């Protein structure tokens, strides 16, 4: 369906459910991180792009403090909550994300009335494509407009981060919501996570004869689980022992001296973040000089670092990456927080089918669940669509 058709269908279903038309329909995209993993909460650099898979919300303000939530994909049925009782840990499943946004806006001093909300989304859940942030960014875009809060992009990013960190309990950085809120068609978002400075970097794989394949391994992950938190704690420990504000302040040349100050595990964690920051900067330069065809080796090196130093890959992700490279991809890596989710494979158009077939075959031979494989392109950020 086109965006206009999707919005109309969702609005009609909203009216059937809640008995009145919505005040509008908003959408926000998921994201693929081209490179720069676990650098965001270390005040470093990332290079994600918004994708052409979105969360869409039809929303109508109420004249009381009740919130009613429903999704098109089942799960909880109609959920009702009072705004006055919202506190960290409230809600369950996907409802935590809109409730967390309402709570964060209240904490920011915005008067948020009750609202009815109907959610639809085609961002795969648990695939490392930031389905949760897509929901949050769609909701905060709607509430920012309807309450006339007039928060800028930087404030919206921080509010959604607070919703994730405090309300949901997931210790994420600012990359995902920055890509969803600030992305643009045909562009990657080069983000400095220390000061939120953004530059849009052309990333037109199609013009270079390439496609970006996403391989959803079907190994589900959650940022609220312990693996992500433990990696963040290791990074904070490393920064403290090295006497810096954040690992952003450690250069590659300093890693040899760091070995005398850090235990082997913390050293590996620090080495990933420091080298990954440098790979992001190299990727931005390479895209400017050589285009997408020049970044394959950087994607490969990023995956090796996440697999060996940060230890956030899994056998399914490694198989997807290795098989893609062996069958024609010019570069491949896991993307997202790790411990499951998706890999990306930058692939010449003429090798796309060979890569798809080989990955499906290799997963079957290994006895793994069949992966979902699809292409993504850089898309526009969060916006009102009806």
C-alpha positions, 0 to 999 in steps of 0.5 A: 500500500502507499503511505496515503492508503495506509494512513486512510486504512488506519484512520478508518479502523481507528474510527471503528474502534474508538467511535471518532476520527483520529486527530491525525496519523503519524509515522516514523521509520525503523533504522539500519545502522550502516556502521558505528555499533555501541559507540553512541552511549560512549559519546562517539560517532554513528552512521545509521539511516532511516529505512522504508519500514515504519511504525504508524499511529492514529491518535486522538486527544481526549478530554480526560487523563485516560490513555487507551492503546490498541495495535493491529497485530494483537498481543494485548487487546485494548489496554487502558491506563491513567496518565497520573499513575505512570511510573518507570516500569509501567505497562508491558510489551509494546505499550511501554513505548507510547506510555514511556513517551507520555511520561517523558513529556510530562517529566519535561513539563509538557501537559499531556492529556489522555489519548486514544491510539491505534498502532500499526507497524511493519518494522520487524520486532526483535530484528535489531531494526529499532522497532521500539524507537519507531513507535516512540518517535511516531508517538512523540511526533504526534504528541509534540504537534497536538499539545503544541509543545514545539520541541525541536529534534534534539529535545525529542531525541532526549525525551525518547531516550529518557523514555527508553532508559528510565521508563522502559529500563533499556540503557540505550543511547541516542542513535536509533531515535536520531535516525528515525526523527532526522533521517532523509531519503537517500541519506545516511545520518552522520551523528556526533553523539556528544553534541547531537550534531548531524550531517546528512551523507549521501548513500545511494546504493542503487546508483552504485549498482548495489542493494542493501540486504537485511538478513533477519536471523529470527534470533530475538533480542531485547535492549532491556536484557542484561547483555547490553547493560553489561557492555555499557557497564564495561565501557563506563569502567574502561573510561573511568580507569583511563581517566576520560569522560567517555571512550570517545576521548580515547584514540587508537594510538592510546590502546597500547598504553591502555593494555597496562591499565585494563583487564583483558575483557575491558580492554577488548570492549574499549578496543571495539569502541575506539576502533569502531569510532575510527571506522565510522569516520573512515566510512564517511570519508570513503562515501564522499570520495568513492561512494558505497562501493568503497566501504565493504572492507570497513563493514567486514572489519566492524563485524569482526570487532563486534564478534571478537572484541565486543562479543555481541554476535551469535552463530546465526549472525556470523553464518549470515555474514560469512555466507553473504561475503562468500557469495558476492556481497562486498561487505557484511556485518551484524547491525543493531545492539547484538545478541541476535537480530539482523545482519546487513550485506551490501551486495551487487545487484547481479549477486543478490539472488545468489546471496539470498539463496546461499544464506537460506541454504546455509541456515537450513543445513545448520538447522537454524530457523529460516531467516527473513531476507529483504532490501531496505533503502534510506527513507524520510524521517518521522512525519505526519501522513494524514 
